[in-house]
Amino acid sequence: MYESLKAVLLRLLKVPPEPHAPSGSPGSVKVFRAGRNYYRYKLVLWAIRQLGAVVGAVVVLVSVGEAMERGAAKAKAKLEAEPDRAFIARHFDTAQTLFEIFEIAGVGFLLVQMPFTFAAVRLDYEMRWYVTTDRSLRIREGIVTVREMTLTFGNVQNVSVRQGPLQRLLGLADVVVETAGGGGSRSADSHEAGPSLHEGYLRGVDNAEAVRDAILERLRRLKDAGLGDPEDPVAESSAVDDVAAAREVLDEVRALRRALATRS
Amino acid sequence: MIFDIERPDPKLLTYYVLSCLLTGPLFFILIVPNYFRYHTMRFRFDDEGISMRWGILFRREIHLTYARIQDIHLVSNFVERWLGLARIQIQTASGSSKAEMTLEGILQYERVRDFIYSKMRGFRSGGVSAPAHPDTSHAEAIAPILKEIASELRAIRARLEGGADRV
């Protein structure tokens, strides 16, 4: 059931296949995925939303239905009292039919969207990759809007781990990799899209420590991660000088030997 | 191949029309700037960086160098995917949370993205592991000494060659 729905949705939304790893040293590719509990977490949120929608629909339908009944009684009374001036009252059953159609359509929509939004939650969990190589990170997420972010570790300013109470209960955390640059206002409800493009969100990983350590280990190898000064600006140039000087000595010694050879 | 890209694909105009249709009656207002945006949009990829310009009343031109690029986003909604398009959002370390440059209407978006990625900041240095010279004071000292040896040897050779000439 789910599998066929998934196939239909993937084809309909033209979701591209799994992202290929950004180029880096071979063998350094590590793919992290969202934890199994992330799916459960999203499912709970989905269930709460659905429940809210159902409760809201019931409240609206019941209250409007009651009002309709009261209105119908009133309309009947008015129709009997002054039949000539009761235009609205005469057409009251039309309004009632309209309301019934609206009621059926609303309930129908509520029922129809359930499997689709459920599949969307599950797909969002499945279509989520955090690919790292020795020099860069690629985050792919989303099904309706697919977002693939690529950044090199050379640009990373800091790495943070964020965890909410519910996530903590489920053993989940978000690892956030930030690059330089300002972010917009990050409000609580804009959790989905990641409003600041300077932040790479590795959402819902259940091994946040391992992910963080893997990223930090890669950052440590780079001498000039982020925008800071390189730690040792001379090292590279002196290495070049060394080689040049050594080669010079070698040439000189060779020339010397040749000169001596011609002399003797 | 990538250096040849100058104009967005005509599919971009289709996408603009579709996305403006979604706004309903505002369509006729919104389509005008988008129409001119499509028709005036020009890209230029060169060895240093990327330039992009558009606009008819208010002109805009953006230049950025590959070396300053920090992150690259490849974004597509499902309408764009049906049309075979995607947006490439490029970020530098500037203060805005929006993309500095959004390349639109490029059909070979994956290739362009990988091309930019291979040129961006931190791509080359990324492969470097562990410093090559752990003892830097030693490395700093060795170069002048070697140079001195070289000049010393040069002097010896000069004398030897001079002596050889005289003989």
Interface residues (C-beta under 8 A of the other chain):
Chain A: L12 L13 K14 V15 P16 P22 S23 G24 S25 D134 R135 S136 V144 T145 V146 R147 E148 M149 T150 L151 T152 F153 G154 N155 T179 A180 G181 G182 G183 G184 P195 S196 L197 H198 G200 R221 L222 K223 D224 A225 L227 D232 V234 A235 S238 A239 D241 D242 A245 A246 E248 V249 E252 V253 A255 L256 A259 L260 T262 R263
Chain B: Q70 D71 I72 H73 L74 V75 S76 N77 F78 R81 W82 Q89 Q91 T92 A93 S94 G95 S96 S97 K98 A99 R113 D114 Y117 S118 M120 R121 G122 F123 S125 G126 G127 V128 S129 A130 P131 A132 H133 T136 A139 E140 I142 A143 L146 K147 I149 A150 L153 R154 I156 R157 L160 E161 G163 A164 V167
